[in-house]
Amino acid sequence: MADAENKKNLFLLVGLTLSLALTLFFLEYRSYENGPGDLGKLSFDEDDEIAIITNRTPPPPPPPPPPAPPEVIQIVENDLEIEEVEFESTETDESEEIEIVEDDEEDDEIFNFAVVENKPVFPGCEKRATEDEKFMCFNQEIMKHIGKNFEFPELARQMGIQGKVYINFVIEKNGKVSSVTIARGVDKLIDDEAIRVIKKLPTFIPAKQRGKPVRMQYTVPINARLQ
């Protein structure tokens, strides 16, 4: 009877131990159902800013500019002598006579034969009655002079050179011929002969403007033709 009571107590203790063990087992199994490593998830948002903290110190400020050099003031001795200029008074006394000086620019002006009031006169043509007749005589006598004095260059004749030469010249206020130039030439041989002939023209009665002798320019054609 005593053995049965001891075994009963032993079985009861073993049953309690097994019940407690099974209870602990199931409790532990429910706690780690998702595994021992499942301790939660890390939440990370891509939009989160990452602050990078550096230990860089700011650069030192630039050194101050060097001081400007002191301004040097040069003292110049005032030894320059200024010459005084005396101005004479331009006021005139009422009793003082004022001399009017005519402008001499017109003295050097060269007029064209078409604008002068009185054209030059060839010696011997002054007896003609009108200005037109005197000028016609002027041209005729010049052509006669050229025809009488022009000598056709022999070398130009041999080379067959011919043509019309235009000669410019000026009849001065004293009636003499000057400034003989070629306006349009043919050949140096003929041009030189034409200049020589014009320079041999006689002294004219000069052209006049407002009753005073003036310089006048004129152009003469010389037709040098071989026959």
Secondary structure, 3 states (H helix, E strand, C coil): CHHHHHHHHHHHHHHHHHHHHHHHHHHHHHHCCCCCCCCCCCCCCCCCCCCCCCCCCCCCCCCCCCCCCCCCCCCCCCCCCCCCCCCCCCCCCCCCCCCCCCCCHHHHCEEECCCCCECCECCCCCCCCCHHHHHHHHHHHHHHHHHHHCCCCHHHHHHCCCEEEEEEEEECCCCCEEEEEEEECCCHHHHHHHHHHHHCCCCCECEEECCEEEEEEEEEEEEECCC
